[in-house]
Amino acid sequence: MTAPRTARAPIYPARRAIERATSMPGARPVRLFALLFPVWCVEISATVCDAQPYEVLDGYLTLRDGHRYVLKEDRQKLYFDSFTCNPLPKTHYAGVTYFAEANLTGTDRTKFHTLVSLEPFRTEALTALLARSDRSDFNIPDGLQDGTARSVHTEWLPA
């Protein structure tokens, strides 16, 4: 089994998936397909405007919201669907394991089949994401400004 980039819980066992499917009314699983979906992993560098509470010396200055703002450089990974180039929502970040290689066998020897996308990553997808008003739903902090792609590569999401 290819090791994940970070240590996390093992992949959902195939037997458990079948048991869950058979417990659904009217469902009768015939076959199990374990798949690896290609995902664009885009590492960006950006300026982040970080609001911080005032220090003692800063208390002599008066500003409207009681915070001072510090600009700092930050790097972050964003994930996009490799077929549509749509950004993945925040639910695809915490607790989700992505794999660097498309060769994977599950804990119960389930062989994962690789899906292939021939679509290239479109840089305008990143620009459009950064301009969205609901961008916090896609794992982008509110203070992030001027994001640019530093690297783009494929990672694999097991399903």
VOTOR-341423 format. One line per field, with one value per atom (N, C-alpha, C): atom name; x, y, z; residue in three letters. Coordinates in Angstrom, 1 decimal, always signed. Last residue first. Example, Ala and Ser with C-alpha at 12.3 -4.5 7.8 and 13.67 -1.06 7.14 Angstrom:
REM VOTOR-341423
site <- N; CA; C; N; CA; C
px <- +12.8; +13.7; +12.9; +13.2; +12.3; +13.2
py <- -2.2; -1.1; +0.0; -5.7; -4.5; -3.3
pz <- +7.1; +7.1; +7.9; +7.8; +7.8; +7.8
code <- SER; SER; SER; ALA; ALA; ALA
This chain:
REM VOTOR-341423
site <- N; CA; C; N; CA; C; N; CA; C; N; CA; C; N; CA; C; N; CA; C; N; CA; C; N; CA; C; N; CA; C; N; CA; C; N; CA; C; N; CA; C; N; CA; C; N; CA; C; N; CA; C; N; CA; C; N; CA; C; N; CA; C; N; CA; C; N; CA; C; N; CA; C; N; CA; C; N; CA; C; N; CA; C; N; CA; C; N; CA; C; N; CA; C; N; CA; C; N; CA; C; N; CA; C; N; CA; C; N; CA; C; N; CA; C; N; CA; C; N; CA; C; N; CA; C; N; CA; C; N; CA; C; N; CA; C; N; CA; C; N; CA; C; N; CA; C; N; CA; C; N; CA; C; N; CA; C; N; CA; C; N; CA; C; N; CA; C; N; CA; C; N; CA; C; N; CA; C; N; CA; C; N; CA; C; N; CA; C; N; CA; C; N; CA; C; N; CA; C; N; CA; C; N; CA; C; N; CA; C; N; CA; C; N; CA; C; N; CA; C; N; CA; C; N; CA; C; N; CA; C; N; CA; C; N; CA; C; N; CA; C; N; CA; C; N; CA; C; N; CA; C; N; CA; C; N; CA; C; N; CA; C; N; CA; C; N; CA; C; N; CA; C; N; CA; C; N; CA; C; N; CA; C; N; CA; C; N; CA; C; N; CA; C; N; CA; C; N; CA; C; N; CA; C; N; CA; C; N; CA; C; N; CA; C; N; CA; C; N; CA; C; N; CA; C; N; CA; C; N; CA; C; N; CA; C; N; CA; C; N; CA; C; N; CA; C; N; CA; C; N; CA; C; N; CA; C; N; CA; C; N; CA; C; N; CA; C; N; CA; C; N; CA; C; N; CA; C; N; CA; C; N; CA; C; N; CA; C; N; CA; C; N; CA; C; N; CA; C; N; CA; C; N; CA; C; N; CA; C; N; CA; C; N; CA; C; N; CA; C; N; CA; C; N; CA; C; N; CA; C; N; CA; C; N; CA; C; N; CA; C; N; CA; C; N; CA; C; N; CA; C; N; CA; C; N; CA; C; N; CA; C; N; CA; C; N; CA; C; N; CA; C; N; CA; C; N; CA; C; N; CA; C; N; CA; C; N; CA; C; N; CA; C; N; CA; C; N; CA; C; N; CA; C; N; CA; C; N; CA; C; N; CA; C; N; CA; C; N; CA; C; N; CA; C; N; CA; C; N; CA; C; N; CA; C; N; CA; C; N; CA; C; N; CA; C; N; CA; C; N; CA; C; N; CA; C
px <- -12.0; -13.4; -13.9; -9.0; -9.7; -11.2; -7.5; -8.5; -9.2; -4.3; -5.4; -6.2; -2.8; -2.9; -4.1; -0.8; -2.0; -1.8; +0.2; +0.4; -0.8; +1.7; +0.4; +0.8; +3.0; +3.1; +1.8; +2.2; +3.6; +3.9; -0.2; +0.1; +1.6; -1.1; -0.5; -0.1; -3.3; -2.7; -2.2; -4.1; -3.1; -2.5; -5.0; -5.0; -3.9; -6.8; -5.9; -6.1; -8.6; -7.6; -6.6; -10.3; -10.8; -9.7; -8.9; -9.2; -9.6; -10.4; -9.6; -9.9; -12.0; -10.8; -9.9; -14.4; -13.4; -12.1; -15.9; -16.4; -15.5; -14.6; -14.3; -14.9; -15.7; -14.4; -14.0; -18.0; -18.1; -16.8; -17.2; -17.6; -17.7; -14.3; -15.6; -15.9; -11.7; -12.6; -14.0; -10.4; -10.0; -10.9; -11.7; -11.9; -11.6; -10.7; -12.1; -12.4; -7.9; -8.3; -9.8; -8.2; -7.7; -8.1; -9.2; -10.0; -9.5; -7.1; -8.3; -9.2; -5.5; -5.1; -6.2; -6.5; -6.7; -6.5; -4.8; -5.3; -5.4; -6.1; -5.1; -5.7; -7.8; -7.9; -6.7; -7.8; -6.8; -6.9; -7.9; -8.5; -7.4; -8.7; -7.8; -8.5; -8.9; -9.6; -8.6; -7.7; -7.4; -8.3; -8.9; -8.8; -8.6; -7.5; -8.2; -7.9; -8.2; -7.4; -8.2; -8.2; -9.1; -8.1; -7.0; -6.5; -7.4; -7.9; -8.4; -8.1; -6.7; -6.3; -6.8; -6.2; -6.8; -6.3; -3.6; -4.4; -4.9; -2.5; -3.0; -3.8; -1.1; -1.0; -1.4; -0.7; -2.0; -2.0; +0.7; +0.9; -0.5; +0.0; +0.8; +1.0; -3.3; -2.1; -1.4; -5.1; -4.8; -3.5; -7.6; -6.2; -6.1; -9.3; -9.3; -7.8; -9.3; -9.6; -9.7; -10.1; -9.9; -10.3; -10.9; -9.6; -9.3; -13.4; -12.4; -11.0; -15.0; -15.2; -14.1; -14.6; -13.8; -13.9; -14.8; -15.3; -14.4; -12.6; -13.3; -13.7; -13.3; -12.6; -13.4; -13.2; -14.0; -13.3; -12.2; -11.4; -12.2; -13.4; -14.1; -13.3; -11.4; -12.3; -12.9; -10.1; -9.3; -10.2; -11.1; -11.5; -10.8; -8.6; -9.6; -9.9; -7.4; -7.7; -8.8; -4.6; -6.0; -6.2; -2.3; -2.7; -4.2; -0.3; -1.5; -1.8; +1.8; +1.6; +0.4; +2.2; +1.7; +1.7; +3.4; +3.4; +3.0; +1.5; +2.6; +2.4; +0.6; +0.7; +1.8; -1.4; +0.0; -0.1; -3.3; -3.3; -1.8; -4.8; -3.8; -3.6; -8.0; -7.0; -5.9; -10.2; -9.4; -8.4; -11.6; -12.0; -11.2; -10.6; -12.0; -12.3; -7.8; -8.4; -9.8; -5.3; -6.8; -7.2; -2.5; -3.0; -4.5; -1.9; -1.9; -2.4; -1.6; -2.8; -3.0; +0.9; -0.1; -1.4; +2.1; +2.5; +1.5; +0.8; +0.7; +1.0; -0.8; +0.2; +0.1; -4.0; -3.0; -2.0; -4.5; -4.8; -3.7; -4.5; -4.0; -4.4; -5.3; -5.8; -5.2; -3.4; -3.7; -4.1; -3.6; -3.8; -4.3; -1.4; -2.5; -2.5; -0.5; -0.3; -1.6; +0.6; -0.3; +0.0; +1.1; +1.7; +0.8; -0.3; -0.3; +0.5; -0.5; +0.1; +0.2; -3.0; -2.3; -1.8; -3.8; -3.3; -2.5; -6.4; -5.3; -5.0; -7.1; -7.4; -6.2; -8.6; -7.5; -8.0; -9.8; -10.1; -8.9; -9.8; -8.9; -9.2; -12.2; -11.7; -10.7; -13.5; -12.7; -12.0; -16.5; -15.5; -14.8; -18.3; -17.6; -16.5; -21.5; -20.0; -19.5; -24.0; -23.6; -22.1; -26.1; -24.9; -24.5; -29.2; -28.6; -27.3; -31.6; -30.3; -29.7; -34.0; -34.0; -32.7; -32.6; -33.8; -33.7; -29.4; -30.2; -31.4; -27.7; -28.7; -29.6; -26.0; -27.1; -28.1; -24.2; -25.1; -26.2; -22.9; -23.7; -24.7; -21.6; -22.6; -23.5; -19.9; -21.0; -22.0; -18.3; -19.0; -20.2; -17.1; -18.0; -18.9; -15.6; -16.6; -17.6; -13.7; -14.7; -15.9; -12.9; -12.9; -14.0; -11.5; -12.8; -12.8; -8.1; -9.1; -10.3; -6.9; -6.9; -8.2; -6.2; -6.9; -6.9; -2.9; -4.4; -4.9; -0.1; -0.6; -2.0; +0.3; +0.2; -0.4; +0.5; +1.4; +1.4; +0.2; -0.3; +0.7; +2.0; +1.7; +1.2; +0.6; +1.3; +1.0; +0.8; +0.0; +0.9
py <- +6.7; +6.6; +5.2; +8.7; +7.4; +7.5; +11.0; +10.9; +9.5; +12.0; +11.0; +10.9; +14.8; +13.9; +13.0; +16.5; +15.7; +14.9; +20.0; +18.6; +17.8; +23.1; +22.4; +20.9; +25.9; +24.5; +23.9; +28.5; +28.2; +26.8; +30.8; +29.4; +29.2; +33.5; +33.0; +31.6; +35.8; +34.4; +34.1; +38.4; +38.2; +36.8; +37.6; +38.5; +38.1; +36.5; +36.2; +37.1; +36.9; +37.9; +37.6; +34.6; +35.9; +36.9; +31.6; +32.5; +33.9; +29.0; +30.2; +31.2; +26.8; +26.7; +27.9; +27.3; +26.5; +26.6; +29.0; +27.7; +26.7; +31.4; +30.7; +29.3; +32.3; +31.6; +30.9; +33.7; +32.5; +31.7; +35.5; +36.0; +34.9; +34.9; +34.5; +35.1; +35.3; +36.5; +36.2; +32.9; +34.0; +35.2; +31.5; +31.1; +32.2; +32.8; +32.9; +32.5; +32.1; +33.5; +33.7; +29.3; +29.9; +31.3; +29.2; +28.6; +29.1; +30.2; +31.1; +30.5; +28.1; +29.1; +30.1; +24.8; +26.2; +27.2; +21.8; +22.8; +24.2; +19.8; +20.5; +21.4; +16.7; +18.2; +18.8; +14.1; +14.6; +16.2; +11.9; +13.1; +13.7; +8.7; +9.5; +10.7; +6.6; +7.4; +8.4; +3.5; +4.9; +5.5; +1.3; +1.6; +3.1; -0.5; +0.8; +1.0; -3.6; -2.9; -1.6; -4.6; -4.1; -3.3; -5.7; -6.0; -5.6; -4.3; -5.6; -6.1; -1.8; -2.6; -4.1; -1.3; -1.1; -2.1; -0.2; -1.4; -1.1; +2.0; +1.8; +0.5; +4.3; +2.8; +2.6; +6.9; +6.3; +4.8; +9.0; +8.0; +7.4; +10.7; +11.3; +10.3; +11.0; +10.2; +10.8; +12.4; +12.4; +11.6; +12.0; +11.6; +11.6; +14.2; +13.6; +13.3; +15.8; +14.4; +13.6; +18.8; +18.2; +16.7; +18.9; +19.2; +18.5; +18.7; +17.9; +18.2; +20.7; +19.3; +18.4; +22.9; +22.8; +21.4; +21.8; +22.5; +22.2; +22.2; +21.3; +22.1; +24.1; +23.9; +23.0; +22.6; +23.3; +23.1; +21.3; +22.4; +23.2; +19.0; +20.2; +21.5; +17.0; +16.9; +18.2; +17.4; +17.4; +17.3; +19.7; +18.6; +18.5; +21.1; +21.3; +19.9; +22.4; +21.2; +21.5; +24.2; +24.2; +23.0; +24.9; +24.0; +24.1; +27.9; +27.1; +26.1; +30.3; +29.2; +28.3; +33.8; +32.5; +31.6; +36.8; +35.9; +34.5; +39.4; +38.4; +37.4; +42.4; +41.6; +40.6; +43.1; +42.8; +42.0; +45.6; +44.6; +44.4; +45.9; +46.3; +45.2; +46.8; +45.8; +46.5; +48.4; +48.0; +46.9; +49.6; +48.2; +47.7; +52.3; +52.0; +50.6; +53.4; +52.9; +52.4; +55.3; +54.9; +54.5; +54.6; +54.9; +54.5; +53.5; +55.0; +55.5; +50.8; +51.4; +52.9; +50.1; +50.4; +51.0; +49.5; +50.7; +51.1; +47.1; +48.2; +49.5; +45.9; +45.8; +47.0; +44.9; +45.9; +45.5; +41.8; +42.8; +43.7; +41.5; +41.2; +42.2; +40.2; +41.1; +40.6; +39.8; +39.2; +40.2; +39.3; +40.4; +39.9; +37.6; +37.4; +38.6; +36.9; +37.8; +37.7; +33.6; +34.8; +35.7; +30.9; +31.8; +33.0; +27.6; +29.0; +29.8; +24.5; +25.3; +26.7; +22.5; +23.8; +24.4; +19.5; +20.1; +21.3; +18.1; +19.1; +19.6; +14.7; +16.0; +16.9; +11.7; +12.7; +14.0; +9.1; +10.3; +11.2; +5.8; +6.9; +8.0; +3.4; +4.3; +5.3; +0.3; +1.2; +2.1; -1.1; -0.4; +0.6; -4.0; -2.9; -2.4; -5.2; -5.1; -3.9; -5.2; -6.3; -6.4; -4.3; -4.2; -5.4; -3.3; -4.6; -4.5; -1.3; -1.4; -2.8; -1.2; -1.3; -1.4; +0.6; -0.1; +0.0; -0.3; +0.7; +0.1; -2.3; -1.9; -0.8; -2.6; -3.6; -3.2; -0.5; -0.4; -1.4; -1.4; -0.2; -0.1; -3.6; -3.8; -2.5; -2.4; -3.3; -3.5; -1.0; -0.3; -1.1; -3.0; -2.1; -1.3; -4.2; -5.0; -4.1; -2.2; -2.5; -3.3; +0.3; -1.1; -1.4; +3.4; +2.8; +1.4; +3.5; +3.7; +2.9; +4.3; +3.6; +3.9; +7.7; +6.4; +5.7; +9.1; +9.2; +7.8; +10.8; +9.7; +9.9; +12.2; +12.4; +11.2; +11.0; +12.0; +12.3; +7.3; +8.7; +9.7; +4.7; +5.5; +6.9; +2.2; +3.4; +4.3; -1.2; +0.0; +1.2
pz <- -3.5; -3.3; -3.5; -3.0; -3.1; -2.8; -5.0; -3.9; -4.0; -5.8; -6.1; -4.8; -7.6; -6.5; -6.7; -9.9; -9.7; -8.4; -9.5; -9.8; -9.5; -9.6; -9.9; -10.2; -7.8; -8.4; -8.6; -7.4; -7.4; -8.0; -8.3; -8.3; -8.3; -6.1; -7.4; -7.2; -4.6; -4.7; -6.0; -3.4; -4.4; -4.5; +0.0; -1.2; -2.1; +2.8; +1.7; +0.5; +4.9; +4.7; +3.6; +4.9; +4.5; +4.2; +3.5; +4.6; +4.1; +1.8; +1.6; +2.7; +1.5; +2.3; +2.1; +0.3; -0.4; +0.2; +1.7; +1.6; +0.9; +1.3; +2.6; +2.6; -1.1; -1.2; +0.2; -1.9; -0.9; -0.9; -3.8; -2.5; -1.4; -5.8; -5.3; -4.0; -6.6; -6.7; -6.2; -6.3; -5.4; -5.5; -8.5; -7.1; -6.1; -10.7; -10.4; -9.0; -10.4; -10.4; -10.1; -10.8; -9.5; -9.4; -13.4; -12.3; -10.9; -14.9; -14.7; -13.6; -15.3; -14.3; -14.0; -15.6; -16.1; -15.0; -16.1; -15.1; -15.8; -18.9; -18.2; -17.1; -19.1; -19.1; -18.3; -19.0; -20.0; -20.0; -16.3; -16.9; -17.8; -15.3; -16.0; -16.6; -12.4; -13.4; -14.0; -11.4; -11.6; -12.7; -8.9; -10.3; -10.5; -6.3; -6.7; -8.2; -4.9; -5.8; -6.3; -1.6; -2.6; -3.6; +0.7; -0.7; -1.8; +2.9; +2.7; +1.2; +2.6; +3.7; +3.6; -1.0; +0.3; +1.4; -3.0; -2.6; -1.2; -5.6; -4.2; -4.1; -7.4; -7.2; -5.8; -8.0; -8.4; -8.2; -5.5; -6.6; -6.8; -3.5; -4.5; -5.7; -2.2; -2.4; -3.6; +0.6; -0.9; -1.0; +3.0; +2.6; +1.1; +5.1; +3.8; +3.4; +7.4; +7.5; +6.2; +5.7; +7.0; +7.0; +2.8; +3.3; +4.6; +1.8; +1.2; +1.6; +2.9; +3.4; +2.9; +1.3; +2.5; +3.1; -2.2; -1.0; +0.2; -5.0; -4.0; -2.8; -8.0; -6.7; -5.8; -11.2; -10.2; -8.8; -13.3; -12.8; -11.8; -14.3; -14.5; -14.1; -13.7; -14.9; -15.3; -11.4; -12.6; -13.9; -9.0; -9.7; -11.0; -6.8; -7.9; -8.6; -3.8; -4.6; -5.6; -2.5; -2.9; -3.8; +0.0; -1.0; -1.2; +0.7; +0.9; -0.2; +2.3; +1.2; +1.6; +2.8; +3.2; +2.0; +4.1; +3.0; +3.5; +5.7; +5.7; +4.5; +7.2; +6.0; +6.1; +9.9; +9.5; +8.2; +11.5; +10.4; +10.0; +14.7; +13.7; +12.7; +15.9; +15.5; +14.7; +16.4; +17.5; +17.2; +14.3; +14.8; +15.9; +14.0; +14.1; +14.8; +16.0; +14.8; +15.0; +17.6; +17.5; +16.1; +19.5; +18.2; +18.3; +21.9; +21.8; +20.5; +21.6; +22.3; +22.2; +20.8; +19.7; +20.3; +23.2; +22.5; +21.4; +23.7; +24.7; +24.0; +20.7; +21.7; +22.6; +19.5; +19.8; +20.9; +17.8; +18.9; +19.1; +14.3; +15.6; +16.6; +11.1; +12.2; +13.5; +8.3; +9.6; +10.6; +5.1; +6.0; +7.3; +3.1; +4.1; +5.0; -0.1; +1.0; +1.8; -1.3; -1.2; -0.1; -3.3; -2.4; -2.4; -3.7; -3.9; -2.9; -5.2; -4.1; -4.5; -6.1; -6.5; -5.3; -7.4; -6.1; -6.5; -9.0; -9.1; -7.8; -8.8; -8.3; -8.5; -10.0; -10.1; -9.6; -7.9; -8.7; -8.8; -7.8; -7.5; -8.4; -6.6; -7.6; -7.0; -6.5; -5.7; -6.7; -7.0; -7.7; -6.8; -6.5; -5.8; -6.7; -7.5; -7.7; -7.0; -6.6; -7.4; -7.5; -3.9; -4.6; -5.4; -3.8; -3.8; -4.6; -2.2; -2.7; -2.7; -0.8; -2.2; -2.9; +2.0; +1.3; -0.2; +3.0; +2.4; +1.7; +3.6; +4.7; +4.2; +1.5; +1.7; +2.7; +2.1; +0.9; +1.0; +4.4; +4.4; +3.2; +3.4; +4.4; +4.5; +1.5; +1.0; +2.1; +3.3; +2.3; +1.7; +4.7; +5.4; +4.4; +2.7; +3.4; +4.1; +2.2; +1.1; +1.8; +4.6; +4.1; +3.2; +4.1; +4.4; +3.8; +4.9; +4.0; +4.4; +8.3; +7.1; +6.2; +9.4; +9.6; +8.2; +8.7; +9.0; +9.1; +8.2; +8.8; +9.2; +4.9; +6.4; +7.0; +2.5; +2.8; +4.2; +2.7; +2.5; +2.9; +1.1; +2.3; +2.0; -0.8; -0.9; +0.4; +0.0; +0.0; +0.0
code <- ALA; ALA; ALA; PRO; PRO; PRO; LEU; LEU; LEU; TRP; TRP; TRP; GLU; GLU; GLU; THR; THR; THR; HIS; HIS; HIS; VAL; VAL; VAL; SER; SER; SER; ARG; ARG; ARG; ALA; ALA; ALA; THR; THR; THR; GLY; GLY; GLY; ASP; ASP; ASP; GLN; GLN; GLN; LEU; LEU; LEU; GLY; GLY; GLY; ASP; ASP; ASP; PRO; PRO; PRO; ILE; ILE; ILE; ASN; ASN; ASN; PHE; PHE; PHE; ASP; ASP; ASP; SER; SER; SER; ARG; ARG; ARG; ASP; ASP; ASP; SER; SER; SER; ARG; ARG; ARG; ALA; ALA; ALA; LEU; LEU; LEU; LEU; LEU; LEU; ALA; ALA; ALA; THR; THR; THR; LEU; LEU; LEU; ALA; ALA; ALA; GLU; GLU; GLU; THR; THR; THR; ARG; ARG; ARG; PHE; PHE; PHE; PRO; PRO; PRO; GLU; GLU; GLU; LEU; LEU; LEU; SER; SER; SER; VAL; VAL; VAL; LEU; LEU; LEU; THR; THR; THR; HIS; HIS; HIS; PHE; PHE; PHE; LYS; LYS; LYS; THR; THR; THR; ARG; ARG; ARG; ASP; ASP; ASP; THR; THR; THR; GLY; GLY; GLY; THR; THR; THR; LEU; LEU; LEU; ASN; ASN; ASN; ALA; ALA; ALA; GLU; GLU; GLU; ALA; ALA; ALA; PHE; PHE; PHE; TYR; TYR; TYR; THR; THR; THR; VAL; VAL; VAL; GLY; GLY; GLY; ALA; ALA; ALA; TYR; TYR; TYR; HIS; HIS; HIS; THR; THR; THR; LYS; LYS; LYS; PRO; PRO; PRO; LEU; LEU; LEU; PRO; PRO; PRO; ASN; ASN; ASN; CYS; CYS; CYS; THR; THR; THR; PHE; PHE; PHE; SER; SER; SER; ASP; ASP; ASP; PHE; PHE; PHE; TYR; TYR; TYR; LEU; LEU; LEU; LYS; LYS; LYS; GLN; GLN; GLN; ARG; ARG; ARG; ASP; ASP; ASP; GLU; GLU; GLU; LYS; LYS; LYS; LEU; LEU; LEU; VAL; VAL; VAL; TYR; TYR; TYR; ARG; ARG; ARG; HIS; HIS; HIS; GLY; GLY; GLY; ASP; ASP; ASP; ARG; ARG; ARG; LEU; LEU; LEU; THR; THR; THR; LEU; LEU; LEU; TYR; TYR; TYR; GLY; GLY; GLY; ASP; ASP; ASP; LEU; LEU; LEU; VAL; VAL; VAL; GLU; GLU; GLU; TYR; TYR; TYR; PRO; PRO; PRO; GLN; GLN; GLN; ALA; ALA; ALA; ASP; ASP; ASP; CYS; CYS; CYS; VAL; VAL; VAL; THR; THR; THR; ALA; ALA; ALA; SER; SER; SER; ILE; ILE; ILE; GLU; GLU; GLU; VAL; VAL; VAL; CYS; CYS; CYS; TRP; TRP; TRP; VAL; VAL; VAL; PRO; PRO; PRO; PHE; PHE; PHE; LEU; LEU; LEU; LEU; LEU; LEU; ALA; ALA; ALA; PHE; PHE; PHE; LEU; LEU; LEU; ARG; ARG; ARG; VAL; VAL; VAL; PRO; PRO; PRO; ARG; ARG; ARG; ALA; ALA; ALA; GLY; GLY; GLY; PRO; PRO; PRO; MET; MET; MET; SER; SER; SER; THR; THR; THR; ALA; ALA; ALA; ARG; ARG; ARG; GLU; GLU; GLU; ILE; ILE; ILE; ALA; ALA; ALA; ARG; ARG; ARG; ARG; ARG; ARG; ALA; ALA; ALA; PRO; PRO; PRO; TYR; TYR; TYR; ILE; ILE; ILE; PRO; PRO; PRO; ALA; ALA; ALA; ARG; ARG; ARG; ALA; ALA; ALA; THR; THR; THR; ARG; ARG; ARG; PRO; PRO; PRO; ALA; ALA; ALA; THR; THR; THR; MET; MET; MET
